[in-house]
Amino acid sequence: MTAKKLTELRYWDNLSVDYRKTFLVASEVLPFRVNEYVLENFIDWSAPEDDPMFRLLFPQEGMLTRSQFARIEAAQNATSTDLREAVRVTREELNPHPAGQMTDNIPTLGEDILDGIQHKYAETALFFPSAGQTCHAYCSFCFRWPQFVGEPAWKIQAREAAQAVSYLRCHQEITDILITGGDPLIMNSKNLRRYVEPFLAVESLKTIRFGSKAVTYWPHRFLAGEDAADLLSLFEEIVASGKSLAFMAHLTHSRELEPPEVKAAINAIRATGATIRTQAPLLKHVNDDPVVWAKLWTDCSALGIYPYYMFVERDTGPSGYFRVPLWRAHEIYSSAISRVSGLSRTARGPVMSSHPGKVVIDGIVEVHGQRALSLRFLQAREPTFVGRVFLAEFDETASWLDDLRPLGGGEFFFEARGKPTEPAAPQWTAPERIMGGVHA
């Protein structure tokens, strides 16, 4: 349901007058969509505004700056043209496409710019089917929010798979394709097959991944009716073709695993031969608690799901509302990982999916009496950077890679202008001691 539909339902009566004002203003800018299943199963409606899942799904005060909020509120009382312009300007201010998504990640084939494909890391390509550019419910933090706001120039989408298949055949270094969106499982199985089956004939492709929230936001997708059976049959066909099928489940809070339907959906997916991995960002007001993460990872392992990533919230959309300082993110990760068994310590984090690559915070170290963050590339645009360790000055306010400065001054090696440089000899001495941290 949309924002307008929500105001007509009984849930609206549970919300305070102040929150209703926030919702009506913020939802002009930030995309909102939710279904009855999520509303009924994941939110405590006796005190919704204090509920972490409510904050995950509903726009909140602080997601827009005061000036942005005032701009939209004033425009609501003006003409529809004024409101559209105020919304457009505000969305532009929210860094809609970070990390080179619309510039450095878009591949070409000959002289053709390819639609609906991103290729950032050598081994992995992303594919965005046009029929999967929505979700069963929107998470308010989602860095893909520009896909949902009706701006054609901001959409990344492919109407068919032929171009992507041609690109894969020309780039046999790509072994994994991630089918994402939105949520590709918003499609019926017939449409999904139309996109997926051409990839099965690409010999160099070893793994097909689906990025989806459907397992918790609409578990019946895997349980009820002919279309669910056809979806599971498609999963089995992928596995039978000799390719690995990885279901990337976006699980943000341990509460999402509680309904019996979710557990049944997980069992149904695993029975096809697919593996399930879980990932989510660390979010202030929602899951910035090591106990929540430890329970999530423990429950995942018990259900046969592999904990995969704890991400740092990306610098886009309402990131200011969710932002956690990097030192605190590492503290939460360390505390959470220390509470789980070895089987759950497959979770890596906290990880920033930044422009140069995926950077993990390994710990807080001390070098000649000066505190620093020890960081490492898990993945990178420039493959020779993978595994490289570097140090940044400790900054208690830093919440993203761009906020950090190299220990000892100068530039980070990955900031060199032009072509990425080959790794040089480290410009720092070995840390004298590690200050309380569990390494990823």
C-alpha positions, 0 to 999 in steps of 0.5 A: 500500500502507498502513503495515501492508502495508509491514511485510510486504514486503522493503523493510522489511528495508532499514530500521534498527531505529530508523527502524522505530520512527519509522515505526510511531509517526509513521504513526499520525498522518500518512497513508502510502500508496505503490505499487510503482512509486514504491518501485522507481523513485525510492528508493535502497534501498542507503541509503534513509534518506539518500535525498531521495525516501524522506524525501518519501514516508516519515514521518521523525523530527522530523515530530512533536515529542518530546511528540507522539511520546511521546504516540502511543508510550504510546498504542500500548501502551494501548487502541485508544480511547486511541490514537484519542484521542491521534491525534486530539489530535495531528492537531488540533495540526498545523493541519489546515486553514490559510489559511481553507480551512474558513471563508473559502474555502467559497462559498455559493449563496443560502442553501446552503453548497456542498460540495467547492468553494473560491473564494479568488481571483476568477478561480479556483475549486477543485473536489474530486470525492469519488471523487478523495480519495486519491493513488497515493502520499502526499507527506509534506509535503502540505498536503491531508493532512487529506483522507486521515485519515478525519476526515469533518469535515475533508474537502472533497468534492463527489459531483457537479458540478451545484452547482459548475456552478450556482455558476460560472454565477452567478459569471462572473468565474471563468474557471479551475477547478482539479480537485484532491484528493487526485488526480482522476486516481486515478479511472477515466476514466468517473467523471472524465468524470462530473465534468468534462463538465458544466463544458464547457457553462459558457461563461464558463469558459476553462480547466480544470486538473487538479492531479495527481502521476500523471504520475510516481507512476503514468505508466501511467495515461496509457499502458496499456489502454483506460482510458488511451486514454479519459483522453487522449480526454477531454483532447482533448475538453476542448481541442476544446470551446475550453477550455484544458487545463492539467495541473498536475504536482507535481514535487518532485525532478529524479529524478522525470523519469528513468524512460522511462515518465514521459517517455512519459506527458508526451508523451502528455498534450502530444499531446492539446493540454494544457499541463503546468506544474510546481510544488512546495514547497521542502523541507529534507532533500529539495530544498533545493539550487539544483542540484536545482531548476535540473536539474528546471526545465531537464529540464522545459523540455526535455520541453515542461513550463513551470516554474510555482512554487517554493512555501514549505512551508505551515504545516500538518502536519509543516511544522517538519521541512521548513521553510526560512527565507525568506531562505534560500528566496530564496537557493536560488531565486535561485541556481537561476534563475541556472543555467537558460536564459530558457525555464526562468525562468517559475518564480516563487518562493519563493511563500507561499500564505498567508491573504491571498494568494500572496506572492512574496519578491522580494529582500533590500533595504537601506533607510537601513542596515536590511535588509528583505525585499521582498515582493509579492502575485502573487494575493490575496483582495482583487484590488486587492492584486495586484502591491502591494509591501511590506517586512518587517523582515529576520528570519533565523528567519522561515519564513512570512508570519505570522513577519514584521513590517512595516518601520517597525512597525505592521501590514501593510496586509492585516492591517486588521480587517474589510473589506480596505482599499484600497491606501494610499500606500506607507509606505516609501521606495524601497530604496537598493540590492538585496542580491544577488537575482534577482527573480521 
